[in-house]
């Protein structure tokens, strides 16, 4: 049968983010974990062809309206699918400096400075108990917020649009950083593509 979702490509080689994120971690993270979420999401949607035309974002935003029998699978695997899709997209070899334009202004207005925001996100993500994510999100009025979620929960479930997210599941960093999650988070900024984050902010405003 034709499945509604396919594993997105990275857009760069597995070793492209070294030394900040190692090639073996990327191979396992993308080729095993993200592939697993993709397969399990499609499996959950078998027999529910009426949902095949919906985006993962829409499935998560309307999670409480889904049949109860698949709600948990969509939450976990749909969240894992879309969270990782964003994660790969906002990283690039060599990073992309700092935000500019409207996003830079809004970050400064909201958090005081870029460095204050980065410190807040690092603290929030480092403090997430167990597995989860650290997020920068935008609401329908263009306001930014910074918070963490557990497991593969997505900000779309809260009616928010994520524009930047960092994975703090151990499989995202343990081969290279072991239990040093703060070191991983500090290094991660060097591969963030602020151009893509700014584009996602602009798209969220238009949406």
C-alpha positions in Angstrom: 0.0 0.0 0.0 1.0 3.6 -0.4 2.0 5.2 2.9 1.4 8.8 3.6 4.8 9.7 5.2 8.3 9.0 4.1 11.6 9.5 6.0 12.9 13.0 5.2 16.5 13.3 4.0 19.1 15.0 6.1 20.2 17.3 3.3 23.8 16.9 4.3 26.3 14.0 5.0 26.3 12.2 8.3 29.7 13.6 9.2 28.8 17.2 8.1 28.1 18.4 11.6 31.3 17.1 13.2 32.9 17.7 15.6 29.8 19.0 17.3 27.6 16.0 16.4 29.5 12.9 15.3 28.7 10.9 12.1 27.8 7.6 14.0 25.2 9.5 16.1 23.7 11.0 13.0 23.6 7.6 11.2 21.8 6.0 14.1 19.6 9.0 15.0 18.3 9.5 11.4 18.5 6.0 10.0 17.2 4.1 13.0 15.3 6.4 15.4 13.6 8.8 12.9 13.0 5.9 10.5 11.3 4.0 13.3 9.0 6.9 14.1 8.1 7.1 10.4 7.4 3.4 10.1 5.3 3.4 13.3 3.4 6.5 12.3 2.4 4.9 9.0 1.5 1.7 10.8 -0.8 3.6 13.1 -2.6 5.1 10.2 -3.3 1.8 8.5 -7.1 1.4 8.3 -7.6 5.2 8.8 -7.3 6.3 5.2 -9.5 9.3 6.0 -6.6 10.7 7.9 -4.0 10.2 5.2 -4.5 13.6 3.6 -3.7 15.4 6.9 -0.3 16.7 7.7 1.5 15.5 10.9 1.1 19.0 12.2 -2.7 18.8 11.8 -2.8 15.4 13.3 -1.0 16.6 16.4 -2.9 19.8 16.7 -6.2 17.8 16.6 -4.9 14.9 18.7 -8.0 14.8 20.9 -10.2 14.4 17.9 -8.5 11.3 16.6 -9.8 7.8 17.4 -8.6 6.9 20.9 -7.1 3.6 19.6 -4.4 5.5 17.6 -4.1 8.6 19.7 -1.1 7.5 21.7 0.7 6.2 18.7 0.2 9.4 16.8 1.3 11.4 19.8 4.5 9.5 20.2 5.4 8.7 16.6 3.9 11.7 14.9 5.7 13.9 17.4 8.9 12.0 16.8 8.4 12.3 13.1 7.8 16.1 13.0 10.2 17.0 15.8 13.1 15.3 14.0 12.1 16.8 10.6 12.5 20.3 12.2 15.7 19.3 14.0 17.5 18.2 10.8 16.2 21.3 8.9 17.5 23.9 11.4 21.1 22.5 11.4 23.8 23.1 8.8 27.5 22.5 8.5 29.2 25.6 10.0 26.0 27.1 11.3 24.6 30.4 10.1 25.8 33.0 12.5 23.0 34.7 14.4 19.4 35.7 13.6 18.8 38.9 11.8 15.9 41.0 10.8 12.5 40.7 12.5 13.4 37.5 14.4 16.5 39.1 15.9 14.4 42.1 17.0 11.7 39.9 18.5 14.2 37.7 20.4 15.7 40.9 21.9 12.3 42.2 22.8 11.2 38.9 24.4 14.4 37.8 26.2 16.6 40.9 26.4 19.3 39.6 24.1 20.3 36.7 22.0 22.8 35.5 24.6 20.1 35.6 27.3 17.8 33.5 25.1 20.5 31.0 24.4 21.3 30.7 28.1 17.6 30.2 28.9 17.1 27.5 26.2 20.2 25.7 27.3 19.1 25.8 31.0 15.6 24.7 30.0 16.8 21.8 27.8 19.5 20.7 30.3 16.9 20.7 33.1 14.4 18.5 31.2 14.1 15.4 33.3 14.7 12.3 31.2 14.1 12.4 27.5 12.6 15.4 25.7 13.2 18.6 23.7 14.0 22.3 24.2 11.9 24.7 22.1 11.6 28.2 20.7 8.0 28.6 19.6 5.7 31.2 18.2 2.0 31.7 18.9 -0.7 33.1 16.6 0.2 36.6 17.6 3.9 36.3 16.8 4.9 36.0 20.5 7.9 33.8 21.3 8.2 31.3 24.1 10.9 29.0 25.3 10.1 25.7 27.1 10.7 22.0 27.1 8.5 19.0 26.5 8.9 15.4 27.6 9.4 12.5 25.3 8.3 13.3 21.7 5.5 15.7 22.7 5.2 18.5 20.1 4.4 22.1 20.6 1.7 21.7 17.9 -0.3 19.9 20.6 -0.4 23.2 22.5 -1.4 25.2 19.4 2.1 26.6 19.1 4.5 26.5 16.1 8.1 25.4 16.8 10.7 27.3 14.9 13.8 25.9 16.7 14.2 22.7 18.7 17.0 20.7 20.3 16.7 17.0 21.0 17.9 16.0 24.5 17.1 12.3 24.2 20.3 10.5 25.1 20.5 9.0 21.6 21.1 12.5 20.3 24.4 13.0 22.1 25.5 10.1 24.3 28.1 8.5 22.0 30.1 11.7 21.9 29.1 13.5 25.2 28.0 10.7 27.5 26.2 12.3 30.5 27.4 15.8 29.6 24.2 17.2 28.3 25.2 20.8 28.9 28.3 20.4 26.8 26.3 19.0 23.9 23.9 21.9 24.2 26.7 24.5 24.2 28.3 22.9 21.1 25.0 22.6 19.3 24.7 26.3 18.7 27.6 26.1 16.3 25.5 24.1 13.8 22.2 26.1 14.1 21.0 27.6 10.9 19.5 30.9 11.9 18.5 31.6 8.3 16.1 28.6 8.4 14.8 29.5 11.9 14.1 33.0 10.7 12.3 31.6 7.6 10.2 29.4 9.9 9.3 32.4 12.0 8.2 34.3 9.0 6.1 31.3 7.7 4.5 30.9 11.1 3.4 34.6 11.0 1.9 34.2 7.6 0.1 31.1 8.7 
